[in-house]
Amino acid sequence: MPVAALSPGLHLRQAGTNATHVQLLIEAASSTELPPILVQQEGCRVIDGLHRLEAARQRGDQTIPARFVDCSDSEALVIAMEANTSHGLPLTKNDRLAGATRVLTDHPDWSDRAIASITGLSAKTIASLRTRVATPDNSKRLGRDGRRRPVTACEGRRRAAEYIKNNPNAPLRQVARETDVSLGTVHDVCNRLRRGISPERNGNRTAQPNKATRTPEATPQPAAITSVPLRRKNHVDTPVTWADVATTIAKDPTIRYTTGGKEFLQWMAHHAGNPEKWRTFITTLPSHWLSTIAPIADNISKEWSQFAERLKQAEHKTLGA
């Protein structure tokens, strides 16, 4: 793409481009090709890559590798925020707050957690911003799974409780994902149900008959205890497959509106759609190729293990934040 044809577009960094980072990119470009910048198709506005663009200009380059994205201005903002929180020079806290305010203004019906995952902020911070931004009073908001749900926290706890009752053996992470509440909330709701009290924070134990008039035969048990069986000590949850969650993940606005998210869906569909397919090849491969393919498969398995470990580390970091 001709450098002269590009315009800055979004301005996420209040202090502008960082001269030190631009110089680092100039030095890096002398030995390796930098990733392509993201450009909004309409107007040739840069979505992500202003530092790379400035480095190209200072180097005197006439062209720069670019990838075009056909999107609206509001979608471009989401893509830019997502990109700048995942790579390159991180946005400052003030930049992320300003960007979150813009996303919140454009998408007031999105949930706090959905906007938080885009902007790299906490859901509590987004909730605080929402009180200072003039937005319509939406009775429902769009969650990360693409579903619209009532705003109140009580509704989330009720959803989790209902899901647990209908799916008593579901992993807690699955409950959190399907009901769009935090894992901590699911743990708390599950514990409350087992104790026979309301899933809501201000819930009390269900009323019991007067001890003086209650007979042993008539002693009732809390409904929640009988409807939500306790897990066995060595209980192992059935692993969730890609087929179980692919449709739900594809509805998440933080996936659907980002280039990286779309590429991830395509990559997973190709590599995780049928992970047990290898079994059919054990008896079909000729023996003289087995010693060649086995190390390749072993290396792939190590990459997947590292991928899983990095995801777990990122999740623990998020839960601890």
PAZAPA-4460 file (N, C-alpha, C; in steps of 0.05 Angstrom, whole numbers, plus 32768, in hexadecimal, padded with zeros to 4 digits):
% residues 321
    n_x    n_y    n_z   ca_x   ca_y   ca_z    c_x    c_y    c_z   seq   type   mol
   8011   7FE8   8000   8000   8000   8000   8012   8019   8000     1      M     A
   800D   802D   7FEF   801D   8045   7FEF   801B   8054   800A     2      P     A
   8032   805B   8015   8032   8068   802F   8023   8083   802E     3      V     A
   8026   8091   8018   8019   80AB   8015   7FFB   80AA   8014     4      A     A
   7FF0   8092   800E   7FD3   8090   800B   7FC5   808A   8026     5      A     A
   7FD4   8086   803B   7FC8   807E   8054   7FC4   8096   8066     6      L     A
   7FAF   8095   8076   7FA9   80AA   8089   7FA8   809E   80A5     7      S     A
   7FAD   80AE   80BA   7FAF   80A3   80D5   7F96   8095   80DF     8      P     A
   7F7F   809F   80D8   7F66   8092   80E1   7F62   8095   80FF     9      G     A
   7F62   807F   810E   7F5D   8080   812B   7F75   808B   813A    10      L     A
   7F70   8099   814F   7F85   80A4   8160   7F80   809A   817C    11      H     A
   7F8B   8082   8182   7F88   8076   819C   7F9C   8081   81B0    12      L     A
   7FB4   8089   81A6   7FC9   8092   81B8   7FC7   80B0   81BB    13      R     A
   7FC1   80B9   81D3   7FBE   80D6   81D8   7FD8   80E5   81D5    14      Q     A
   7FEE   80D8   81D9   8008   80E5   81D6   8014   80E2   81BA    15      A     A
   8005   80D5   81A8   800F   80D1   818D   8022   80BA   818B    16      G     A
   8031   80B8   8175   8044   80A2   8172   805C   80A6   8184    17      T     A
   8068   808F   818C   807F   8090   819E   8098   808E   818D    18      N     A
   80A9   80A3   818F   80C1   80A5   817E   80D4   808E   8183    19      A     A
   80D7   8086   819C   80E9   8070   81A3   80E0   8056   8196    20      T     A
   80C6   8051   8197   80BB   8038   818B   80BE   8039   816D    21      H     A
   80BA   8050   8161   80BD   8053   8144   80DA   804C   813C    22      V     A
   80ED   8056   814B   810A   8051   8146   8110   8033   8148    23      Q     A
   8104   8026   815B   8108   8009   815E   80FD   7FFA   8146    24      L     A
   80E6   8003   813C   80DA   7FF6   8124   80EC   7FFB   810B    25      L     A
   80F7   8013   8109   8109   8019   80F3   8121   8006   80F3    26      I     A
   812C   8002   810A   8143   7FF0   810D   813B   7FD3   8107    27      E     A
   8123   7FCB   8110   811A   7FB0   810C   8114   7FAB   80EE    28      A     A
   810A   7FBF   80E0   8103   7FBC   80C4   811B   7FB8   80B2    29      A     A
   8133   7FBE   80BC   814B   7FBA   80AC   8152   7F9D   80AA    30      S     A
   8148   7F8D   80BC   8150   7F70   80BC   8138   7F5D   80B9    31      S     A
   8120   7F67   80BD   8108   7F56   80BA   80F1   7F66   80B0    32      T     A
   80DD   7F59   80A5   80C5   7F66   809A   80B1   7F69   80B1    33      E     A
   80A8   7F81   80B6   8095   7F87   80CB   8079   7F7D   80C2    34      L     A
   8068   7F76   80D6   804D   7F6C   80CF   803E   7F82   80C0    35      P     A
   802B   7F7A   80AE   801C   7F8E   80A0   800A   7F9E   80B2    36      P     A
   8005   7FB7   80AB   7FF3   7FC8   80BB   7FD7   7FC1   80B3    37      I     A
   7FC3   7FC9   80C4   7FA7   7FC5   80BE   7F9B   7FDF   80B4    38      L     A
   7F8D   7FDE   809E   7F83   7FF7   8092   7F65   7FF3   808C    39      V     A
   7F55   8007   8095   7F39   8007   808F   7F35   800C   8071    40      Q     A
   7F26   7FFB   8065   7F23   7FFC   8048   7F18   8017   803F    41      Q     A
   7F04   8021   804C   7EF8   803A   8045   7F09   8051   804F    42      E     A
   7F15   8061   803E   7F25   8077   8046   7F42   8072   804B    43      G     A
   7F4A   8058   8049   7F66   8050   804D   7F71   805B   8067    44      C     A
   7F61   8058   807D   7F69   8062   8097   7F77   804B   80A7    45      R     A
   7F8D   8051   80B4   7F9C   803D   80C2   7F8D   8036   80DC    46      V     A
   7F87   801C   80E0   7F7B   8012   80F8   7F90   800B   810C    47      I     A
   7FA4   7FFC   8103   7FBA   7FF4   8115   7FD4   7FF5   8106    48      D     A
   7FE8   8003   8110   8002   8004   8103   800D   801F   80FE    49      G     A
   8005   8033   810D   800E   804F   8109   802C   8051   810E    50      L     A
   8037   8042   8121   8054   8043   8126   8063   8036   810E    51      H     A
   8058   8021   8103   8065   8015   80EB   8063   8027   80D3    52      R     A
   804D   8035   80D1   804A   8048   80BB   805E   805F   80BE    53      L     A
   8061   806A   80D6   8074   807F   80DA   8091   8076   80D5    54      E     A
   8097   805D   80DD   80B1   8052   80D8   80B7   8050   80BA    55      A     A
   80A2   8047   80AB   80A5   8045   808E   80AA   8061   8082    56      A     A
   809C   8075   808B   80A0   8090   8081   80BC   809A   8086    57      R     A
   80C6   8095   809F   80E1   809F   80A6   80F6   8090   8097    58      Q     A
   80F1   8077   808F   8104   8068   807F   8103   8070   8062    59      R     A
   80EF   807F   805B   80EC   8087   803F   80DF   8072   802D    60      G     A
   80D1   805E   803A   80C3   8049   802B   80AB   8056   801C    61      D     A
   80A7   804D   8003   8090   8056   7FF4   8077   8046   7FF9    62      Q     A
   807B   802D   8000   8064   801B   8005   8068   800D   8020    63      T     A
   8052   8001   802A   8053   7FF3   8044   803F   7FDC   8042    64      I     A
   8046   7FC4   804C   8033   7FAD   804C   801A   7FB4   805C    65      P     A
   8003   7FAE   8051   7FEA   7FB5   805F   7FD5   7FA0   805A    66      A     A
   7FC3   7F9E   806D   7FAB   7F8C   806A   7F93   7F9D   806E    67      R     A
   7F81   7F9B   805A   7F69   7FAB   805B   7F52   7F9D   806A    68      F     A
   7F43   7FAE   8079   7F2D   7FA4   8089   7F14   7FB3   8080    69      V     A
   7EFF   7FA5   8077   7EE6   7FB2   806F   7ED5   7FB4   8088    70      D     A
   7ED4   7FCB   8094   7EC6   7FCE   80AE   7EBC   7FEB   80B1    71      C     A
   7EAA   7FEF   80C3   7EA0   8009   80CA   7EB3   8017   80DD    72      S     A
   7EAF   8031   80E2   7EC0   8040   80F4   7EBF   8034   8111    73      D     A
   7EA7   802C   811A   7EA5   8021   8135   7EB3   8006   8137    74      S     A
   7EB1   7FF6   8121   7EBF   7FDC   8121   7EDD   7FE0   8120    75      E     A
   7EE6   7FF5   8111   7F02   7FFB   810F   7F0D   8002   812B    76      A     A
   7EFE   8010   813B   7F06   8017   8156   7F0A   7FFE   8167    77      L     A
   7EF7   7FEB   8165   7EF9   7FD2   8174   7F12   7FC3   816C    78      V     A
   7F16   7FC1   8151   7F2E   7FB2   8147   7F47   7FBF   8151    79      I     A
   7F49   7FDA   8150   7F60   7FE9   8159   7F66   7FE4   8176    80      A     A
   7F51   7FE6   8187   7F55   7FE1   81A4   7F5F   7FC5   81A9    81      M     A
   7F53   7FB2   819C   7F5A   7F96   81A0   7F77   7F91   8197    82      E     A
   7F7F   7F9D   8180   7F9A   7F99   8176   7FAF   7FA6   8188    83      A     A
   7FA9   7FBE   8193   7FBD   7FCC   81A2   7FBF   7FC3   81BF    84      N     A
   7FAE   7FB0   81C7   7FB0   7FA5   81E2   7FBD   7F89   81E0    85      T     A
   7FC3   7F7F   81C8   7FCD   7F64   81C5   7FEA   7F63   81BA    86      S     A
   7FF4   7F79   81AF   800F   7F78   81A3   801A   7F95   81A1    87      H     A
   8033   7F96   8199   8040   7FB0   8194   8043   7FC0   81AE    88      G     A
   8044   7FDA   81AB   8047   7FED   81C2   802C   7FEF   81D0    89      L     A
   802B   7FE6   81EA   8011   7FE6   81F8   8006   8003   81FB    90      P     A
   7FEC   8005   81FA   7FDF   801E   8200   7FE2   8025   821D    91      L     A
   7FE4   803F   8224   7FE5   8047   8240   7FCA   8043   824C    92      T     A
   7FC9   8044   8267   7FAF   8041   8275   7F9B   8057   826C    93      K     A
   7FA5   8070   8269   7F93   8085   8260   7F8A   8081   8244    94      N     A
   7F9B   8076   8232   7F93   8070   8217   7F7D   805B   8217    95      D     A
   7F80   8047   8227   7F6C   8031   8228   7F52   803B   8233    96      R     A
   7F53   804D   8247   7F3B   8058   8253   7F2C   8069   823E    97      L     A
   7F3C   8079   822F   7F2F   808A   821A   7F23   8079   8204    98      A     A
   7F32   8064   81FC   7F27   8052   81E8   7F0F   8043   81F1    99      G     A
   7F0F   803A   820B   7EF8   802C   8216   7EDF   803E   8216   100      A     A
   7EE4   8058   821C   7ECD   806B   821C   7EC1   806D   8200   101      T     A
   7ED3   806D   81EC   7EC9   806F   81D0   7EBA   8055   81C8   102      R     A
   7EC4   803E   81D0   7EB6   8025   81CA   7E9C   8024   81D9   103      V     A
   7E9B   802D   81F2   7E83   802D   8202   7E6E   8040   81F5   104      L     A
   7E77   8056   81EA   7E65   8069   81DE   7E59   805D   81C4   105      T     A
   7E6A   804F   81B5   7E61   8042   819C   7E50   8029   81A1   106      D     A
   7E56   801B   81B6   7E48   8001   81BC   7E3E   8000   81D8   107      H     A
   7E2C   8012   81E0   7E22   8012   81FB   7E14   7FF9   8204   108      P     A
   7E0B   7FE9   81F1   7DFD   7FD0   81F7   7E0F   7FB8   81FC   109      D     A
   7E2A   7FBD   81F9   7E3C   7FA7   81FE   7E41   7FA4   821C   110      W     A
   7E45   7F8C   8226   7E49   7F88   8242   7E64   7F93   824B   111      S     A
   7E67   7F97   8265   7E80   7FA2   8270   7E97   7F8F   826A   112      D     A
   7E92   7F75   826D   7EA8   7F61   8268   7EB0   7F60   824B   113      R     A
   7E9D   7F63   8239   7EA3   7F63   821C   7EB5   7F7A   8215   114      A     A
   7EAF   7F92   821F   7EBF   7FAA   821A   7EDA   7FA8   8228   115      I     A
   7EDA   7F9C   8240   7EF3   7F99   824F   7F07   7F87   8240   116      A     A
   7EFD   7F72   8234   7F0F   7F5F   8226   7F1B   7F6C   820D   117      S     A
   7F0D   7F80   8202   7F17   7F8E   81EA   7F2C   7FA3   81F2   118      I     A
   7F27   7FB1   8207   7F38   7FC8   820E   7F4F   7FC1   8222   119      T     A
   7F4F   7FA9   822D   7F64   7FA2   823F   7F60   7FAE   825B   120      G     A
   7F48   7FB6   8261   7F41   7FC0   827B   7F30   7FAC   828A   121      L     A
   7F2A   7FB1   82A3   7F19   7F9F   82B3   7EFC   7FA6   82AF   122      S     A
   7EEA   7F93   82B3   7ECD   7F98   82B1   7EC4   7FAD   82C5   123      A     A
   7ED1   7FAE   82DD   7ECA   7FC2   82F0   7ED0   7FDE   82E6   124      K     A
   7EE7   7FE0   82D8   7EEE   7FFA   82CD   7EDA   8003   82B8   125      T     A
   7ED2   7FF1   82A7   7EBE   7FF7   8292   7EA3   7FFF   829F   126      I     A
   7E9B   7FF1   82B4   7E83   7FF8   82C3   7E84   8014   82CE   127      A     A
   7E9C   801B   82D8   7EA0   8036   82E3   7E9E   804B   82CD   128      S     A
   7EAB   8045   82B6   7EA9   8057   829F   7E8D   805B   8295   129      L     A
   7E7D   8046   8296   7E62   8047   828C   7E51   805B   829C   130      R     A
   7E57   805F   82B6   7E48   8072   82C6   7E4F   808F   82BE   131      T     A
   7E66   8093   82B0   7E6E   80AE   82A9   7E69   80B4   828B   132      R     A
   7E60   80A0   827C   7E5B   80A3   825F   7E3D   80A4   825B   133      V     A
   7E34   80B7   824C   7E17   80BA   8246   7E10   80A5   8231   134      A     A
   7E04   808F   823A   7DFC   8079   8228   7DDF   8072   822D   135      T     A
   7DD1   8067   8219   7DB5   805F   821C   7DB3   804A   8233   136      P     A
   7D9D   804A   8240   7D98   8037   8256   7D8E   801D   824A   137      D     A
   7DA0   800B   8243   7D99   7FF2   8237   7D92   7FDE   824D   138      N     A
   7D7B   7FD1   824A   7D73   7FBD   825D   7D83   7FA3   8259   139      S     A
   7D8E   7F9F   8240   7D9E   7F88   823A   7DB7   7F90   822C   140      K     A
   7DCD   7F7F   8230   7DE6   7F85   8224   7DF1   7F6D   8216   141      R     A
   7E01   7F72   8201   7E0D   7F5C   81F1   7E26   7F52   81FF   142      L     A
   7E26   7F39   8206   7E3D   7F2D   8213   7E52   7F23   8200   143      G     A
   7E68   7F18   820B   7E7E   7F0E   81FA   7E76   7EF6   81E9   144      R     A
   7E60   7EE9   81F1   7E57   7ED1   81E2   7E42   7ED9   81CD   145      D     A
   7E3D   7EF3   81C9   7E2A   7EFC   81B4   7E0D   7EFB   81BD   146      G     A
   7E08   7EF5   81D6   7DED   7EF4   81E0   7DE6   7F0E   81F0   147      R     A
   7DCD   7F16   81EE   7DC4   7F2E   81FD   7DB7   7F25   8217   148      R     A
   7DBF   7F31   822D   7DB5   7F29   8247   7DAF   7F42   8258   149      R     A
   7D9D   7F3F   826C   7D97   7F55   827E   7DB0   7F5F   828C   150      P     A
   7DB0   7F79   8293   7DC7   7F86   829E   7DCE   7F7F   82BA   151      V     A
   7DBB   7F7B   82CC   7DC0   7F79   82E8   7DD0   7F60   82EF   152      T     A
   7DE1   7F63   8304   7DF2   7F4C   830C   7DE1   7F35   8316   153      A     A
   7DCA   7F3B   8322   7DB8   7F26   832C   7DB0   7F14   8315   154      C     A
   7DAB   7F20   82FE   7DA2   7F10   82E7   7DB8   7EFC   82DF   155      E     A
   7DD1   7F05   82E0   7DE7   7EF3   82D9   7DE9   7EDC   82EC   156      G     A
   7DE5   7EE1   8306   7DE6   7ECB   831A   7DCF   7EB8   8316   157      R     A
   7DB8   7EC3   830E   7DA1   7EB1   8309   7DA6   7EA0   82F0   158      R     A
   7DB2   7EAC   82DC   7DB9   7E9C   82C4   7DCC   7E85   82CB   159      R     A
   7DE0   7E8C   82DB   7DF4   7E78   82E2   7DE6   7E61   82F2   160      A     A
   7DD5   7E69   8305   7DC7   7E55   8316   7DB6   7E43   8305   161      A     A
   7DA7   7E4F   82F2   7D96   7E3F   82E0   7DA6   7E2C   82CF   162      E     A
   7DBD   7E36   82C5   7DCE   7E25   82B4   7DD9   7E0E   82C4   163      Y     A
   7DE2   7E13   82DD   7DED   7DFE   82EE   7DD8   7DE9   82F4   164      I     A
   7DBF   7DF2   82F9   7DAA   7DDF   82FF   7DA3   7DCD   82E7   165      K     A
   7DA4   7DD9   82CF   7D9E   7DCA   82B7   7DB5   7DB9   82AD   166      N     A
   7DCE   7DC1   82B5   7DE6   7DB3   82AC   7DF8   7DAF   82C4   167      N     A
   7DF0   7D9D   82D7   7DFF   7D9A   82F0   7E1B   7D91   82ED   168      P     A
   7E22   7D84   82D6   7E3D   7D79   82D3   7E4E   7D8B   82C1   169      N     A
   7E44   7DA3   82B9   7E53   7DB5   82A8   7E6B   7DC1   82B7   170      A     A
   7E82   7DC3   82AA   7E99   7DD0   82B7   7E92   7DED   82BE   171      P     A
   7E9D   7DF7   82D4   7E97   7E12   82DC   7E9F   7E27   82C8   172      L     A
   7EB5   7E22   82B9   7EBD   7E34   82A5   7EA8   7E35   828E   173      R     A
   7E9C   7E1F   8288   7E88   7E1E   8274   7E6F   7E2E   827D   174      Q     A
   7E68   7E2B   8296   7E52   7E3B   82A1   7E57   7E59   829E   175      V     A
   7E6F   7E61   82A6   7E77   7E7D   82A4   7E75   7E87   8287   176      A     A
   7E7F   7E76   8274   7E7F   7E7E   8258   7E63   7E80   824D   177      R     A
   7E52   7E6D   8253   7E37   7E6B   8248   7E24   7E80   8254   178      E     A
   7E29   7E89   826D   7E17   7E9C   827A   7E23   7EB8   827B   179      T     A
   7E3B   7EBB   8271   7E49   7ED5   826F   7E4B   7EE2   828B   180      D     A
   7E55   7ED2   829E   7E5C   7EDD   82B8   7E78   7ED4   82BF   181      V     A
   7E85   7EDF   82D3   7EA0   7ED8   82D9   7EA1   7EBD   82E6   182      S     A
   7EBA   7EB1   82E5   7EBD   7E96   82F1   7EBA   7E98   830F   183      L     A
   7EC2   7EAE   831B   7EBE   7EB2   8338   7EA1   7EB2   8340   184      G     A
   7E91   7EBF   832F   7E74   7EC0   8334   7E68   7EA4   8333   185      T     A
   7E71   7E94   831F   7E66   7E79   831C   7E6E   7E68   8335   186      V     A
   7E86   7E6B   833E   7E8E   7E5C   8357   7E7C   7E64   836E   187      H     A
   7E77   7E7E   8371   7E67   7E87   8387   7E4A   7E7D   8385   188      D     A
   7E3F   7E7F   836D   7E24   7E75   8368   7E21   7E57   836E   189      V     A
   7E35   7E48   8365   7E35   7E2B   8369   7E35   7E25   8387   190      C     A
   7E47   7E33   8396   7E48   7E2E   83B3   7E2E   7E36   83C1   191      N     A
   7E22   7E4C   83B8   7E08   7E54   83C4   7DF2   7E3F   83BF   192      R     A
   7DF1   7E35   83A7   7DDD   7E21   83A1   7DE1   7E08   83B2   193      L     A
   7DFA   7E00   83B6   7DFF   7DE8   83C6   7DF7   7DEC   83E3   194      R     A
   7DF9   7E05   83ED   7DF2   7E0B   8408   7DD4   7E11   840B   195      R     A
   7DC6   7E11   83F4   7DA9   7E14   83F5   7DA0   7E31   83F8   196      G     A
   7DB0   7E44   83EF   7DA8   7E60   83F0   7DA7   7E6C   83D4   197      I     A
   7D9A   7E83   83D2   7D96   7E90   83B9   7DB1   7E96   83AC   198      S     A
   7DB3   7E94   8391   7DCC   7E9A   8383   7DD4   7EB8   8385   199      P     A
   7DC1   7EC9   838B   7DC6   7EE6   838D   7DD6   7EEC   83A7   200      E     A
   7DE6   7F01   83A6   7DF7   7F07   83BD   7DE7   7F0D   83D6   201      R     A
   7DD0   7F19   83D3   7DBF   7F1F   83EA   7DAB   7F09   83F0   202      N     A
   7DB0   7EF2   83E4   7D9D   7EDC   83E8   7DA0   7ECF   8403   203      G     A
   7D8A   7EC6   840E   7D8A   7EB8   8428   7D82   7E9B   8424   204      N     A
   7D88   7E8B   8438   7D80   7E6F   8438   7D62   7E6D   8436   205      R     A
   7D58   7E5A   8427   7D3C   7E57   8423   7D2E   7E51   843E   206      T     A
   7D17   7E5D   8442   7D09   7E5B   845C   7D03   7E3E   8463   207      A     A
   7D06   7E37   847C   7D01   7E1C   8486   7CE9   7E1C   849A   208      Q     A
   7CDA   7E07   849C   7CC4   7E05   84AF   7CCF   7E08   84CC   209      P     A
   7CBE   7E11   84DE   7CC6   7E15   84FA   7CCF   7DFA   8506   210      N     A
   7CE7   7DFB   8514   7CF2   7DE2   851E   7CDF   7DD4   8531   211      K     A
   7CCF   7DE3   8540   7CBD   7DD6   8553   7CA8   7DC5   8546   212      A     A
   7CA0   7DCD   852E   7C8A   7DBE   8521   7C94   7DAC   850B   213      T     A
   7CAE   7DAB   8506   7CB9   7D9B   84F0   7CBE   7D7F   84FA   214      R     A
   7CB6   7D6C   84EA   7CBC   7D50   84F1   7CD3   7D46   84E0   215      T     A
   7CE1   7D31   84E9   7CF8   7D27   84DA   7CF0   7D1F   84BD   216      P     A
   7CD8   7D13   84BB   7CCF   7D0A   84A1   7CCA   7D21   848E   217      E     A
   7CC3   7D38   849A   7CBB   7D4F   8489   7CD2   7D63   8484   218      A     A
   7CEA   7D5C   848F   7D00   7D6F   848C   7D07   7D73   846F   219      T     A
   7D03   7D8B   8465   7D08   7D90   8449   7D26   7D95   8443   220      P     A
   7D2F   7D91   842B   7D4A   7D97   8423   7D49   7DAE   840F   221      Q     A
   7D5C   7DC0   8411   7D5C   7DD7   83FE   7D5C   7DCD   83E1   222      P     A
   7D4C   7DDA   83D1   7D49   7DD1   83B5   7D63   7DD1   83A6   223      A     A
   7D74   7DE5   83AC   7D8D   7DE8   839D   7D9F   7DD0   83A2   224      A     A
   7D9F   7DC5   83BB   7DB1   7DAF   83C1   7DA9   7D96   83B2   225      I     A
   7D8E   7D91   83AF   7D86   7D79   83A1   7D88   7D7C   8383   226      T     A
   7D87   7D95   8379   7D88   7D99   835C   7DA4   7D9D   8351   227      S     A
   7DB7   7DA3   8363   7DD3   7DA6   835A   7DE5   7D93   836A   228      V     A
   7DEA   7D7B   835E   7DFA   7D67   836D   7E16   7D71   8372   229      P     A
   7E21   7D69   8389   7E3D   7D70   838F   7E4F   7D60   837D   230      L     A
   7E65   7D6C   8374   7E78   7D5F   8363   7E88   7D4B   8373   231      R     A
   7E8F   7D35   8367   7EA0   7D21   8375   7EBC   7D2D   8377   232      R     A
   7ECB   7D25   838C   7EE5   7D30   8391   7EF8   7D2D   8379   233      K     A
   7EF7   7D16   836C   7F08   7D11   8355   7EF9   7D14   833A   234      N     A
   7EE4   7D24   833B   7ED5   7D28   8322   7EE6   7D36   830D   235      H     A
   7EE4   7D2C   82F5   7EF3   7D38   82DE   7EDF   7D42   82CA   236      V     A
   7EDF   7D5C   82C4   7ECD   7D67   82B0   7ED3   7D5D   8294   237      D     A
   7EBE   7D58   8285   7EC2   7D50   8269   7ECD   7D68   825A   238      T     A
   7EE3   7D64   824B   7EF0   7D7B   823D   7EDC   7D87   8229   239      P     A
   7EDD   7DA1   8227   7ECD   7DAF   8213   7EDB   7DAD   81F8   240      V     A
   7ECC   7DA7   81E3   7ED8   7DA5   81C8   7ED4   7DBF   81B9   241      T     A
   7EE3   7DC3   81A4   7EE0   7DDB   8194   7EC4   7DDD   8188   242      W     A
   7EB9   7DC6   8180   7E9E   7DC5   8175   7E89   7DCF   8189   243      A     A
   7E8E   7DCC   81A3   7E7C   7DD4   81B8   7E7A   7DF3   81BA   244      D     A
   7E90   7E00   81B4   7E91   7E1D   81BA   7E96   7E2F   81A1   245      V     A
   7E9B   7E23   818A   7EA2   7E32   8172   7E8D   7E47   816B   246      A     A
   7E73   7E3F   816B   7E5E   7E51   8164   7E5B   7E68   8178   247      T     A
   7E5E   7E62   8191   7E5C   7E76   81A6   7E73   7E8A   81A4   248      T     A
   7E8B   7E80   81A1   7EA2   7E92   819F   7EA0   7EA4   8187   249      I     A
   7E96   7E99   8171   7E94   7EA9   8158   7E81   7EC1   815C   250      A     A
   7E6F   7EC0   8170   7E5C   7ED6   8175   7E68   7EEC   8186   251      K     A
   7E7F   7EE6   8193   7E8B   7EF9   81A5   7E95   7F12   8195   252      D     A
   7E8C   7F2A   819B   7E94   7F41   818C   7EB2   7F46   818C   253      P     A
   7EC0   7F3D   81A1   7EDD   7F41   81A2   7EEC   7F2E   818F   254      T     A
   7EDE   7F19   8186   7EE8   7F07   8172   7EDE   7F0F   8156   255      I     A
   7EC4   7F14   8155   7EB7   7F19   813B   7EC1   7F32   812D   256      R     A
   7EC8   7F46   813C   7ECF   7F60   8131   7EED   7F64   812E   257      Y     A
   7EFD   7F50   8132   7F1A   7F53   8131   7F26   7F40   811C   258      T     A
   7F3A   7F4A   810E   7F47   7F39   80FA   7F54   7F21   8107   259      T     A
   7F62   7F25   811D   7F6E   7F0E   812B   7F59   7EFA   8134   260      G     A
   7F42   7F04   813D   7F2D   7EF1   8146   7F23   7EE0   812F   261      G     A
   7F1F   7EED   8118   7F15   7EDE   8100   7F2A   7EC9   80F8   262      K     A
   7F43   7ED1   80F8   7F59   7EBE   80F1   7F5A   7EA7   8105   263      E     A
   7F55   7EAD   811E   7F55   7E98   8132   7F3F   7E84   812D   264      F     A
   7F27   7E8D   8127   7F11   7E7B   8121   7F17   7E69   8109   265      L     A
   7F23   7E74   80F4   7F2A   7E64   80DD   7F3F   7E50   80E4   266      Q     A
   7F53   7E59   80F3   7F69   7E47   80FB   7F5E   7E30   810C   267      W     A
   7F4D   7E36   8120   7F43   7E21   8131   7F30   7E0E   8122   268      M     A
   7F20   7E19   810F   7F0F   7E07   8100   7F1F   7DF3   80F0   269      A     A
   7F36   7DFC   80E7   7F47   7DEA   80D7   7F56   7DD6   80E8   270      H     A
   7F60   7DDF   8100   7F71   7DCE   8110   7F63   7DC0   8127   271      H     A
   7F4D   7DCB   8130   7F40   7DBF   8148   7F24   7DB4   8142   272      A     A
   7F1C   7DB5   8129   7F01   7DAB   8123   7EFE   7D8E   8127   273      G     A
   7F12   7D7E   8121   7F11   7D61   8124   7F2C   7D57   812F   274      N     A
   7F32   7D5C   8148   7F4D   7D56   8153   7F53   7D39   8154   275      P     A
   7F3F   7D27   8152   7F44   7D0A   8154   7F47   7CFD   8139   276      E     A
   7F48   7D0E   8124   7F4A   7D04   8108   7F64   7CF3   8104   277      K     A
   7F79   7CFA   8114   7F93   7CEC   8111   7F90   7CCE   8114   278      W     A
   7F7C   7CC5   8123   7F79   7CA8   8128   7F75   7C98   810F   279      R     A
   7F69   7CA5   80FB   7F63   7C97   80E2   7F7C   7C93   80D1   280      T     A
   7F91   7CA2   80D7   7FA9   7CA1   80C6   7FBE   7C8D   80D1   281      F     A
   7FBA   7C83   80E9   7FCE   7C71   80F5   7FD4   7C59   80E3   282      I     A
   7FBF   7C4D   80D8   7FC2   7C35   80C8   7FC4   7C3A   80AA   283      T     A
   7FC2   7C54   80A2   7FC2   7C5A   8086   7FDD   7C65   807C   284      T     A
   7FEE   7C6F   808F   8007   7C7A   8087   801C   7C64   8082   285      L     A
   802B   7C66   806D   8040   7C52   8067   8056   7C53   807C   286      P     A
   8061   7C3C   8082   8074   7C3A   8098   808E   7C4B   8094   287      S     A
   8095   7C4F   807B   80AE   7C5E   8076   80AC   7C7C   807C   288      H     A
   8093   7C86   8082   808F   7CA2   8089   808A   7CA6   80A6   289      W     A
   8086   7C91   80B5   807F   7C93   80D1   8094   7CA2   80E2   290      L     A
   80AE   7C9C   80DD   80C3   7CA8   80ED   80C6   7CC6   80E6   291      S     A
   80BC   7CCF   80CF   80BD   7CEB   80C7   80A6   7CFB   80D3   292      T     A
   808E   7CEE   80D2   8076   7CFC   80DA   8073   7CFD   80F9   293      I     A
   807D   7CE9   8107   807A   7CE8   8124   8087   7D00   8132   294      A     A
   809F   7D08   812B   80AB   7D20   8138   809B   7D3A   8131   295      P     A
   8090   7D3B   8119   8080   7D52   8111   8068   7D54   8123   296      I     A
   805A   7D3D   8127   8042   7D3C   8138   804A   7D43   8155   297      A     A
   8061   7D39   815E   806A   7D3F   8179   806F   7D5D   817D   298      D     A
   807B   7D6A   8169   8080   7D86   816A   8066   7D96   816A   299      N     A
   8052   7D8E   815A   8038   7D9B   815A   802B   7D99   8175   300      I     A
   802D   7D81   8181   8020   7D7E   819C   802D   7D90   81B0   301      S     A
   8047   7D94   81AE   8055   7DA6   81C1   804B   7DC3   81BD   302      K     A
   8047   7DCB   81A4   803D   7DE6   819E   8021   7DEA   81AA   303      E     A
   8010   7DD6   81A8   7FF5   7DD7   81B3   7FF6   7DD8   81D2   304      W     A
   8009   7DC9   81DD   800B   7DC9   81FB   8014   7DE5   8204   305      S     A
   8027   7DF1   81F5   8030   7E0C   81FC   801A   7E20   81F9   306      Q     A
   800A   7E1D   81E4   7FF3   7E2E   81DF   7FE0   7E2D   81F7   307      F     A
   7FD9   7E14   8200   7FC7   7E10   8216   7FD3   7E1D   8230   308      A     A
   7FED   7E19   8234   7FF9   7E23   824D   7FF9   7E42   824D   309      E     A
   7FFE   7E4E   8236   7FFE   7E6B   8234   7FE2   7E76   8239   310      R     A
   7FCD   7E68   822F   7FB2   7E71   8234   7FAB   7E6F   8251   311      L     A
   7FB4   7E5A   825F   7FAE   7E57   827B   7FBC   7E6D   828B   312      K     A
   7FD5   7E73   8284   7FE3   7E89   8291   7FD5   7EA3   828E   313      Q     A
   7FCC   7EA8   8275   7FBE   7EC2   8270   7FA4   7EC3   8280   314      A     A
   7F96   7EAC   8282   7F7D   7EAB   8291   7F82   7EB1   82AF   315      E     A
   7F97   7EA4   82BA   7F9D   7EA8   82D6   7FA4   7EC5   82DB   316      H     A
   7FB3   7ED1   82C9   7FBB   7EED   82CB   7FA2   7EFF   82CB   317      K     A
   7F8F   7EF9   82BA   7F76   7F08   82B8   7F65   7F06   82D1   318      T     A
   7F63   7EED   82DB   7F53   7EE8   82F4   7F60   7EF6   830C   319      L     A
   7F7A   7EF8   830B   7F88   7F04   8322   7F89   7F22   8321   320      G     A
   7F81   7F2E   8309   7F83   7F4B   8306   7F6D   7F59   8316   321      A     A
***
